[in-house]
């Protein structure tokens, strides 16, 4: 419900993590079907523990 109030959304699956901040204001990292991160690109930069999932630093 809260997400719906934000307006239209686009789901983009991107394997190049460096493109994400250009296109997205919020992102989700999914590992084995589980959301392991939900937030803004700048918040992901502060999560070095996710480097093993995304394969590189943002």
PDB file of N, H, CA, C and O in Angstrom:
ATOM      1  N   UNK A   1       0.821  -1.189   0.000  1.00  0.00           N
ATOM      2  CA  UNK A   1       0.000   0.000   0.000  1.00  0.00           C
ATOM      3  C   UNK A   1       0.866   1.254   0.000  1.00  0.00           C
ATOM      4  O   UNK A   1       0.597   2.192  -0.750  1.00  0.00           O
ATOM      5  N   UNK A   2       1.905   1.278   0.836  1.00  0.00           N
ATOM      6  H   UNK A   2       2.123   0.516   1.446  1.00  0.00           H
ATOM      7  CA  UNK A   2       2.780   2.452   0.889  1.00  0.00           C
ATOM      8  C   UNK A   2       3.529   2.625  -0.424  1.00  0.00           C
ATOM      9  O   UNK A   2       3.732   3.751  -0.879  1.00  0.00           O
ATOM     10  N   UNK A   3       3.934   1.540  -1.026  1.00  0.00           N
ATOM     11  H   UNK A   3       3.769   0.626  -0.657  1.00  0.00           H
ATOM     12  CA  UNK A   3       4.641   1.618  -2.308  1.00  0.00           C
ATOM     13  C   UNK A   3       3.710   2.156  -3.387  1.00  0.00           C
ATOM     14  O   UNK A   3       4.138   2.941  -4.233  1.00  0.00           O
ATOM     15  N   UNK A   4       2.468   1.753  -3.370  1.00  0.00           N
ATOM     16  H   UNK A   4       2.121   1.115  -2.683  1.00  0.00           H
ATOM     17  CA  UNK A   4       1.504   2.215  -4.366  1.00  0.00           C
ATOM     18  C   UNK A   4       1.327   3.729  -4.311  1.00  0.00           C
ATOM     19  O   UNK A   4       1.098   4.355  -5.346  1.00  0.00           O
ATOM     20  N   UNK A   5       1.425   4.317  -3.151  1.00  0.00           N
ATOM     21  H   UNK A   5       1.610   3.809  -2.310  1.00  0.00           H
ATOM     22  CA  UNK A   5       1.272   5.777  -3.017  1.00  0.00           C
ATOM     23  C   UNK A   5       2.444   6.538  -3.631  1.00  0.00           C
ATOM     24  O   UNK A   5       2.330   7.734  -3.901  1.00  0.00           O
ATOM     25  N   UNK A   6       3.553   5.868  -3.852  1.00  0.00           N
ATOM     26  H   UNK A   6       3.646   4.897  -3.633  1.00  0.00           H
ATOM     27  CA  UNK A   6       4.715   6.526  -4.443  1.00  0.00           C
ATOM     28  C   UNK A   6       4.541   6.774  -5.935  1.00  0.00           C
ATOM     29  O   UNK A   6       5.280   7.567  -6.519  1.00  0.00           O
ATOM     30  N   UNK A   7       3.589   6.118  -6.549  1.00  0.00           N
ATOM     31  H   UNK A   7       2.989   5.475  -6.075  1.00  0.00           H
ATOM     32  CA  UNK A   7       3.354   6.287  -7.976  1.00  0.00           C
ATOM     33  C   UNK A   7       3.897   5.119  -8.769  1.00  0.00           C
ATOM     34  O   UNK A   7       4.225   4.073  -8.208  1.00  0.00           O
ATOM     35  N   UNK A   8       3.992   5.301 -10.090  1.00  0.00           N
ATOM     36  H   UNK A   8       3.726   6.151 -10.546  1.00  0.00           H
ATOM     37  CA  UNK A   8       4.430   4.207 -10.955  1.00  0.00           C
ATOM     38  C   UNK A   8       5.842   3.728 -10.609  1.00  0.00           C
ATOM     39  O   UNK A   8       6.682   4.484 -10.122  1.00  0.00           O
ATOM     40  N   UNK A   9       6.060   2.461 -10.875  1.00  0.00           N
ATOM     41  H   UNK A   9       5.376   1.847 -11.270  1.00  0.00           H
ATOM     42  CA  UNK A   9       7.375   1.868 -10.637  1.00  0.00           C
ATOM     43  C   UNK A   9       7.763   1.023 -11.839  1.00  0.00           C
ATOM     44  O   UNK A   9       6.905   0.557 -12.590  1.00  0.00           O
ATOM     45  N   UNK A  10       9.042   0.836 -12.009  1.00  0.00           N
ATOM     46  H   UNK A  10       9.738   1.214 -11.400  1.00  0.00           H
ATOM     47  CA  UNK A  10       9.573  -0.018 -13.070  1.00  0.00           C
ATOM     48  C   UNK A  10      10.495  -1.026 -12.423  1.00  0.00           C
ATOM     49  O   UNK A  10      11.341  -0.671 -11.601  1.00  0.00           O
ATOM     50  N   UNK A  11      10.334  -2.275 -12.791  1.00  0.00           N
ATOM     51  H   UNK A  11       9.647  -2.564 -13.459  1.00  0.00           H
ATOM     52  CA  UNK A  11      11.232  -3.316 -12.319  1.00  0.00           C
ATOM     53  C   UNK A  11      12.312  -3.498 -13.366  1.00  0.00           C
ATOM     54  O   UNK A  11      12.017  -3.798 -14.524  1.00  0.00           O
ATOM     55  N   UNK A  12      13.552  -3.320 -12.968  1.00  0.00           N
ATOM     56  H   UNK A  12      13.791  -3.076 -12.028  1.00  0.00           H
ATOM     57  CA  UNK A  12      14.691  -3.459 -13.868  1.00  0.00           C
ATOM     58  C   UNK A  12      15.645  -4.466 -13.261  1.00  0.00           C
ATOM     59  O   UNK A  12      16.124  -4.275 -12.143  1.00  0.00           O
ATOM     60  N   UNK A  13      15.920  -5.517 -13.974  1.00  0.00           N
ATOM     61  H   UNK A  13      15.531  -5.672 -14.882  1.00  0.00           H
ATOM     62  CA  UNK A  13      16.921  -6.491 -13.526  1.00  0.00           C
ATOM     63  C   UNK A  13      18.218  -6.136 -14.237  1.00  0.00           C
ATOM     64  O   UNK A  13      18.287  -6.177 -15.465  1.00  0.00           O
ATOM     65  N   UNK A  14      19.239  -5.792 -13.478  1.00  0.00           N
ATOM     66  H   UNK A  14      19.183  -5.759 -12.480  1.00  0.00           H
ATOM     67  CA  UNK A  14      20.499  -5.316 -14.049  1.00  0.00           C
ATOM     68  C   UNK A  14      21.655  -6.057 -13.418  1.00  0.00           C
ATOM     69  O   UNK A  14      21.769  -6.113 -12.193  1.00  0.00           O
ATOM     70  N   UNK A  15      22.510  -6.626 -14.245  1.00  0.00           N
ATOM     71  H   UNK A  15      22.417  -6.581 -15.240  1.00  0.00           H
ATOM     72  CA  UNK A  15      23.664  -7.355 -13.720  1.00  0.00           C
ATOM     73  C   UNK A  15      24.884  -6.457 -13.531  1.00  0.00           C
ATOM     74  O   UNK A  15      25.814  -6.831 -12.817  1.00  0.00           O
ATOM     75  N   UNK A  16      24.901  -5.286 -14.153  1.00  0.00           N
ATOM     76  H   UNK A  16      24.145  -4.981 -14.734  1.00  0.00           H
ATOM     77  CA  UNK A  16      26.013  -4.355 -13.987  1.00  0.00           C
ATOM     78  C   UNK A  16      25.633  -3.354 -12.896  1.00  0.00           C
ATOM     79  O   UNK A  16      24.878  -2.413 -13.139  1.00  0.00           O
ATOM     80  N   UNK A  17      26.159  -3.565 -11.711  1.00  0.00           N
ATOM     81  H   UNK A  17      26.774  -4.329 -11.513  1.00  0.00           H
ATOM     82  CA  UNK A  17      25.782  -2.770 -10.539  1.00  0.00           C
ATOM     83  C   UNK A  17      26.102  -1.283 -10.711  1.00  0.00           C
ATOM     84  O   UNK A  17      25.503  -0.446 -10.036  1.00  0.00           O
ATOM     85  N   UNK A  18      27.031  -0.945 -11.599  1.00  0.00           N
ATOM     86  H   UNK A  18      27.517  -1.625 -12.147  1.00  0.00           H
ATOM     87  CA  UNK A  18      27.387   0.465 -11.802  1.00  0.00           C
ATOM     88  C   UNK A  18      26.292   1.239 -12.537  1.00  0.00           C
ATOM     89  O   UNK A  18      26.271   2.469 -12.477  1.00  0.00           O
ATOM     90  N   UNK A  19      25.389   0.555 -13.222  1.00  0.00           N
ATOM     91  H   UNK A  19      25.405  -0.444 -13.270  1.00  0.00           H
ATOM     92  CA  UNK A  19      24.285   1.234 -13.899  1.00  0.00           C
ATOM     93  C   UNK A  19      23.152   1.588 -12.946  1.00  0.00           C
ATOM     94  O   UNK A  19      22.345   2.469 -13.241  1.00  0.00           O
ATOM     95  N   UNK A  20      23.089   0.921 -11.832  1.00  0.00           N
ATOM     96  H   UNK A  20      23.744   0.205 -11.593  1.00  0.00           H
ATOM     97  CA  UNK A  20      21.951   1.061 -10.919  1.00  0.00           C
ATOM     98  C   UNK A  20      21.716   2.502 -10.456  1.00  0.00           C
ATOM     99  O   UNK A  20      20.583   2.971 -10.565  1.00  0.00           O
ATOM    100  N   UNK A  21      22.710   3.230  -9.949  1.00  0.00           N
ATOM    101  H   UNK A  21      23.630   2.849  -9.861  1.00  0.00           H
ATOM    102  CA  UNK A  21      22.434   4.593  -9.461  1.00  0.00           C
ATOM    103  C   UNK A  21      21.930   5.542 -10.550  1.00  0.00           C
ATOM    104  O   UNK A  21      21.268   6.534 -10.245  1.00  0.00           O
ATOM    105  N   UNK A  22      22.234   5.251 -11.802  1.00  0.00           N
ATOM    106  H   UNK A  22      22.772   4.445 -12.049  1.00  0.00           H
ATOM    107  CA  UNK A  22      21.783   6.096 -12.906  1.00  0.00           C
ATOM    108  C   UNK A  22      20.276   5.969 -13.104  1.00  0.00           C
ATOM    109  O   UNK A  22      19.604   6.948 -13.428  1.00  0.00           O
ATOM    110  N   UNK A  23      19.746   4.765 -12.910  1.00  0.00           N
ATOM    111  H   UNK A  23      20.292   3.970 -12.648  1.00  0.00           H
ATOM    112  CA  UNK A  23      18.351   4.488 -13.231  1.00  0.00           C
ATOM    113  C   UNK A  23      17.426   4.353 -12.031  1.00  0.00           C
ATOM    114  O   UNK A  23      16.211   4.486 -12.178  1.00  0.00           O
ATOM    115  N   UNK A  24      17.965   4.096 -10.857  1.00  0.00           N
ATOM    116  H   UNK A  24      18.952   3.989 -10.737  1.00  0.00           H
ATOM    117  CA  UNK A  24      17.101   3.736  -9.730  1.00  0.00           C
ATOM    118  C   UNK A  24      17.324   4.629  -8.515  1.00  0.00           C
ATOM    119  O   UNK A  24      18.448   5.034  -8.219  1.00  0.00           O
ATOM    120  N   UNK A  25      16.231   4.926  -7.819  1.00  0.00           N
ATOM    121  H   UNK A  25      15.318   4.597  -8.060  1.00  0.00           H
ATOM    122  CA  UNK A  25      16.329   5.632  -6.543  1.00  0.00           C
ATOM    123  C   UNK A  25      16.219   4.653  -5.379  1.00  0.00           C
ATOM    124  O   UNK A  25      16.642   4.958  -4.264  1.00  0.00           O
ATOM    125  N   UNK A  26      15.650   3.476  -5.641  1.00  0.00           N
ATOM    126  H   UNK A  26      15.306   3.229  -6.547  1.00  0.00           H
ATOM    127  CA  UNK A  26      15.576   2.400  -4.643  1.00  0.00           C
ATOM    128  C   UNK A  26      15.959   1.112  -5.336  1.00  0.00           C
ATOM    129  O   UNK A  26      15.702   0.932  -6.526  1.00  0.00           O
ATOM    130  N   UNK A  27      16.574   0.222  -4.585  1.00  0.00           N
ATOM    131  H   UNK A  27      16.783   0.369  -3.618  1.00  0.00           H
ATOM    132  CA  UNK A  27      16.945  -1.051  -5.178  1.00  0.00           C
ATOM    133  C   UNK A  27      16.814  -2.169  -4.164  1.00  0.00           C
ATOM    134  O   UNK A  27      16.777  -1.954  -2.952  1.00  0.00           O
ATOM    135  N   UNK A  28      16.747  -3.356  -4.705  1.00  0.00           N
ATOM    136  H   UNK A  28      16.777  -3.531  -5.689  1.00  0.00           H
ATOM    137  CA  UNK A  28      16.638  -4.569  -3.899  1.00  0.00           C
ATOM    138  C   UNK A  28      17.695  -5.539  -4.388  1.00  0.00           C
ATOM    139  O   UNK A  28      17.894  -5.692  -5.593  1.00  0.00           O
ATOM    140  N   UNK A  29      18.365  -6.188  -3.467  1.00  0.00           N
ATOM    141  H   UNK A  29      18.203  -6.064  -2.488  1.00  0.00           H
ATOM    142  CA  UNK A  29      19.305  -7.251  -3.796  1.00  0.00           C
ATOM    143  C   UNK A  29      18.645  -8.547  -3.351  1.00  0.00           C
ATOM    144  O   UNK A  29      18.251  -8.695  -2.194  1.00  0.00           O
ATOM    145  N   UNK A  30      18.532  -9.481  -4.286  1.00  0.00           N
ATOM    146  H   UNK A  30      18.853  -9.361  -5.226  1.00  0.00           H
ATOM    147  CA  UNK A  30      17.866 -10.753  -4.011  1.00  0.00           C
ATOM    148  C   UNK A  30      18.884 -11.876  -4.144  1.00  0.00           C
ATOM    149  O   UNK A  30      19.600 -11.972  -5.141  1.00  0.00           O
ATOM    150  N   UNK A  31      18.935 -12.711  -3.136  1.00  0.00           N
ATOM    151  H   UNK A  31      18.354 -12.633  -2.326  1.00  0.00           H
ATOM    152  CA  UNK A  31      19.820 -13.875  -3.160  1.00  0.00           C
ATOM    153  C   UNK A  31      18.983 -15.116  -2.884  1.00  0.00           C
ATOM    154  O   UNK A  31      18.334 -15.230  -1.844  1.00  0.00           O
ATOM    155  N   UNK A  32      19.011 -16.035  -3.831  1.00  0.00           N
ATOM    156  H   UNK A  32      19.537 -15.942  -4.676  1.00  0.00           H
ATOM    157  CA  UNK A  32      18.272 -17.296  -3.697  1.00  0.00           C
ATOM    158  C   UNK A  32      16.804 -17.076  -3.340  1.00  0.00           C
ATOM    159  O   UNK A  32      16.240 -17.786  -2.507  1.00  0.00           O
ATOM    160  N   UNK A  33      16.201 -16.085  -3.981  1.00  0.00           N
ATOM    161  H   UNK A  33      16.659 -15.508  -4.657  1.00  0.00           H
ATOM    162  CA  UNK A  33      14.785 -15.818  -3.779  1.00  0.00           C
ATOM    163  C   UNK A  33      14.436 -14.996  -2.552  1.00  0.00           C
ATOM    164  O   UNK A  33      13.259 -14.733  -2.305  1.00  0.00           O
ATOM    165  N   UNK A  34      15.425 -14.589  -1.782  1.00  0.00           N
ATOM    166  H   UNK A  34      16.381 -14.803  -1.983  1.00  0.00           H
ATOM    167  CA  UNK A  34      15.195 -13.799  -0.564  1.00  0.00           C
ATOM    168  C   UNK A  34      15.735 -12.382  -0.764  1.00  0.00           C
ATOM    169  O   UNK A  34      16.833 -12.205  -1.293  1.00  0.00           O
ATOM    170  N   UNK A  35      14.973 -11.382  -0.347  1.00  0.00           N
ATOM    171  H   UNK A  35      14.082 -11.526   0.083  1.00  0.00           H
ATOM    172  CA  UNK A  35      15.463 -10.002  -0.382  1.00  0.00           C
ATOM    173  C   UNK A  35      16.442  -9.836   0.771  1.00  0.00           C
ATOM    174  O   UNK A  35      16.066  -9.944   1.938  1.00  0.00           O
ATOM    175  N   UNK A  36      17.710  -9.570   0.434  1.00  0.00           N
ATOM    176  H   UNK A  36      18.016  -9.483  -0.514  1.00  0.00           H
ATOM    177  CA  UNK A  36      18.739  -9.405   1.463  1.00  0.00           C
ATOM    178  C   UNK A  36      19.112  -7.938   1.668  1.00  0.00           C
ATOM    179  O   UNK A  36      19.821  -7.599   2.616  1.00  0.00           O
ATOM    180  N   UNK A  37      18.635  -7.072   0.780  1.00  0.00           N
ATOM    181  H   UNK A  37      18.059  -7.347   0.010  1.00  0.00           H
ATOM    182  CA  UNK A  37      18.859  -5.635   0.936  1.00  0.00           C
ATOM    183  C   UNK A  37      17.730  -4.900   0.235  1.00  0.00           C
ATOM    184  O   UNK A  37      17.324  -5.276  -0.864  1.00  0.00           O
ATOM    185  N   UNK A  38      17.225  -3.858   0.868  1.00  0.00           N
ATOM    186  H   UNK A  38      17.554  -3.552   1.761  1.00  0.00           H
ATOM    187  CA  UNK A  38      16.245  -2.957   0.271  1.00  0.00           C
ATOM    188  C   UNK A  38      16.615  -1.553   0.714  1.00  0.00           C
ATOM    189  O   UNK A  38      16.669  -1.269   1.910  1.00  0.00           O
ATOM    190  N   UNK A  39      16.870  -0.677  -0.243  1.00  0.00           N
ATOM    191  H   UNK A  39      16.826  -0.907  -1.215  1.00  0.00           H
ATOM    192  CA  UNK A  39      17.233   0.683   0.122  1.00  0.00           C
ATOM    193  C   UNK A  39      17.700   1.493  -1.067  1.00  0.00           C
ATOM    194  O   UNK A  39      17.482   1.123  -2.220  1.00  0.00           O
ATOM    195  N   UNK A  40      18.337   2.586  -0.770  1.00  0.00           N
ATOM    196  H   UNK A  40      18.515   2.887   0.168  1.00  0.00           H
ATOM    197  CA  UNK A  40      18.848   3.499  -1.795  1.00  0.00           C
ATOM    198  C   UNK A  40      20.270   3.089  -2.187  1.00  0.00           C
ATOM    199  O   UNK A  40      20.974   2.461  -1.397  1.00  0.00           O
ATOM    200  N   UNK A  41      20.694   3.444  -3.407  1.00  0.00           N
ATOM    201  H   UNK A  41      20.122   3.955  -4.049  1.00  0.00           H
ATOM    202  CA  UNK A  41      22.042   3.070  -3.842  1.00  0.00           C
ATOM    203  C   UNK A  41      23.142   3.518  -2.875  1.00  0.00           C
ATOM    204  O   UNK A  41      24.109   2.787  -2.660  1.00  0.00           O
ATOM    205  N   UNK A  42      23.002   4.711  -2.292  1.00  0.00           N
ATOM    206  H   UNK A  42      22.216   5.304  -2.466  1.00  0.00           H
ATOM    207  CA  UNK A  42      24.043   5.181  -1.366  1.00  0.00           C
ATOM    208  C   UNK A  42      24.100   4.335  -0.096  1.00  0.00           C
ATOM    209  O   UNK A  42      25.152   4.239   0.535  1.00  0.00           O
ATOM    210  N   UNK A  43      22.984   3.724   0.283  1.00  0.00           N
ATOM    211  H   UNK A  43      22.129   3.802  -0.229  1.00  0.00           H
ATOM    212  CA  UNK A  43      22.986   2.829   1.446  1.00  0.00           C
ATOM    213  C   UNK A  43      23.713   1.523   1.121  1.00  0.00           C
ATOM    214  O   UNK A  43      24.375   0.944   1.982  1.00  0.00           O
ATOM    215  N   UNK A  44      23.586   1.068  -0.119  1.00  0.00           N
ATOM    216  H   UNK A  44      23.048   1.539  -0.818  1.00  0.00           H
ATOM    217  CA  UNK A  44      24.271  -0.159  -0.528  1.00  0.00           C
ATOM    218  C   UNK A  44      25.785   0.015  -0.448  1.00  0.00           C
ATOM    219  O   UNK A  44      26.511  -0.926  -0.127  1.00  0.00           O
ATOM    220  N   UNK A  45      26.250   1.221  -0.740  1.00  0.00           N
ATOM    221  H   UNK A  45      25.661   1.985  -1.001  1.00  0.00           H
ATOM    222  CA  UNK A  45      27.698   1.485  -0.661  1.00  0.00           C
ATOM    223  C   UNK A  45      28.245   1.252   0.747  1.00  0.00           C
ATOM    224  O   UNK A  45      29.427   0.953   0.914  1.00  0.00           O
ATOM    225  N   UNK A  46      27.397   1.386   1.746  1.00  0.00           N
ATOM    226  H   UNK A  46      26.436   1.628   1.611  1.00  0.00           H
ATOM    227  CA  UNK A  46      27.827   1.197   3.136  1.00  0.00           C
ATOM    228  C   UNK A  46      27.649  -0.245   3.603  1.00  0.00           C
ATOM    229  O   UNK A  46      27.712  -0.514   4.802  1.00  0.00           O
ATOM    230  N   UNK A  47      27.428  -1.172   2.680  1.00  0.00           N
ATOM    231  H   UNK A  47      27.377  -0.953   1.705  1.00  0.00           H
ATOM    232  CA  UNK A  47      27.209  -2.574   3.020  1.00  0.00           C
ATOM    233  C   UNK A  47      28.248  -3.466   2.338  1.00  0.00           C
ATOM    234  O   UNK A  47      27.915  -4.191   1.401  1.00  0.00           O
ATOM    235  N   UNK A  48      29.496  -3.423   2.794  1.00  0.00           N
ATOM    236  H   UNK A  48      29.767  -2.834   3.555  1.00  0.00           H
ATOM    237  CA  UNK A  48      30.531  -4.254   2.162  1.00  0.00           C
ATOM    238  C   UNK A  48      30.238  -5.748   2.276  1.00  0.00           C
ATOM    239  O   UNK A  48      30.778  -6.546   1.510  1.00  0.00           O
ATOM    240  N   UNK A  49      29.388  -6.128   3.225  1.00  0.00           N
ATOM    241  H   UNK A  49      28.950  -5.480   3.847  1.00  0.00           H
ATOM    242  CA  UNK A  49      29.033  -7.542   3.367  1.00  0.00           C
ATOM    243  C   UNK A  49      28.261  -8.062   2.153  1.00  0.00           C
ATOM    244  O   UNK A  49      28.180  -9.274   1.956  1.00  0.00           O
ATOM    245  N   UNK A  50      27.698  -7.181   1.347  1.00  0.00           N
ATOM    246  H   UNK A  50      27.764  -6.196   1.507  1.00  0.00           H
ATOM    247  CA  UNK A  50      26.961  -7.611   0.166  1.00  0.00           C
ATOM    248  C   UNK A  50      27.844  -7.751  -1.065  1.00  0.00           C
ATOM    249  O   UNK A  50      27.363  -8.178  -2.115  1.00  0.00           O
ATOM    250  N   UNK A  51      29.111  -7.406  -0.965  1.00  0.00           N
ATOM    251  H   UNK A  51      29.501  -7.060  -0.112  1.00  0.00           H
ATOM    252  CA  UNK A  51      30.024  -7.494  -2.106  1.00  0.00           C
ATOM    253  C   UNK A  51      30.104  -8.913  -2.654  1.00  0.00           C
ATOM    254  O   UNK A  51      30.270  -9.095  -3.860  1.00  0.00           O
ATOM    255  N   UNK A  52      29.992  -9.912  -1.801  1.00  0.00           N
ATOM    256  H   UNK A  52      29.858  -9.764  -0.821  1.00  0.00           H
ATOM    257  CA  UNK A  52      30.065 -11.295  -2.284  1.00  0.00           C
ATOM    258  C   UNK A  52      28.861 -11.638  -3.163  1.00  0.00           C
ATOM    259  O   UNK A  52      28.945 -12.521  -4.017  1.00  0.00           O
ATOM    260  N   UNK A  53      27.741 -10.937  -2.954  1.00  0.00           N
ATOM    261  H   UNK A  53      27.673 -10.220  -2.261  1.00  0.00           H
ATOM    262  CA  UNK A  53      26.543 -11.195  -3.754  1.00  0.00           C
ATOM    263  C   UNK A  53      26.591 -10.413  -5.062  1.00  0.00           C
ATOM    264  O   UNK A  53      26.361 -10.973  -6.133  1.00  0.00           O
ATOM    265  N   UNK A  54      26.887  -9.129  -4.973  1.00  0.00           N
ATOM    266  H   UNK A  54      27.073  -8.674  -4.103  1.00  0.00           H
ATOM    267  CA  UNK A  54      26.862  -8.296  -6.176  1.00  0.00           C
ATOM    268  C   UNK A  54      28.160  -8.380  -6.966  1.00  0.00           C
ATOM    269  O   UNK A  54      28.212  -7.951  -8.118  1.00  0.00           O
ATOM    270  N   UNK A  55      29.201  -8.926  -6.361  1.00  0.00           N
ATOM    271  H   UNK A  55      29.158  -9.274  -5.425  1.00  0.00           H
ATOM    272  CA  UNK A  55      30.432  -9.196  -7.086  1.00  0.00           C
ATOM    273  C   UNK A  55      31.406  -8.049  -7.192  1.00  0.00           C
ATOM    274  O   UNK A  55      32.534  -8.235  -7.647  1.00  0.00           O
ATOM    275  N   UNK A  56      30.996  -6.875  -6.784  1.00  0.00           N
ATOM    276  H   UNK A  56      30.079  -6.723  -6.414  1.00  0.00           H
ATOM    277  CA  UNK A  56      31.873  -5.713  -6.855  1.00  0.00           C
ATOM    278  C   UNK A  56      31.279  -4.587  -6.025  1.00  0.00           C
ATOM    279  O   UNK A  56      30.103  -4.618  -5.662  1.00  0.00           O
ATOM    280  N   UNK A  57      32.089  -3.619  -5.739  1.00  0.00           N
ATOM    281  H   UNK A  57      33.044  -3.594  -6.034  1.00  0.00           H
ATOM    282  CA  UNK A  57      31.609  -2.467  -4.960  1.00  0.00           C
ATOM    283  C   UNK A  57      30.847  -1.514  -5.865  1.00  0.00           C
ATOM    284  O   UNK A  57      31.148  -1.398  -7.053  1.00  0.00           O
ATOM    285  N   UNK A  58      29.875  -0.843  -5.305  1.00  0.00           N
ATOM    286  H   UNK A  58      29.631  -0.938  -4.340  1.00  0.00           H
ATOM    287  CA  UNK A  58      29.081   0.134  -6.045  1.00  0.00           C
ATOM    288  C   UNK A  58      29.822   1.444  -6.108  1.00  0.00           C
ATOM    289  O   UNK A  58      29.324   2.407  -6.690  1.00  0.00           O
TER     290      UNK A  58
END
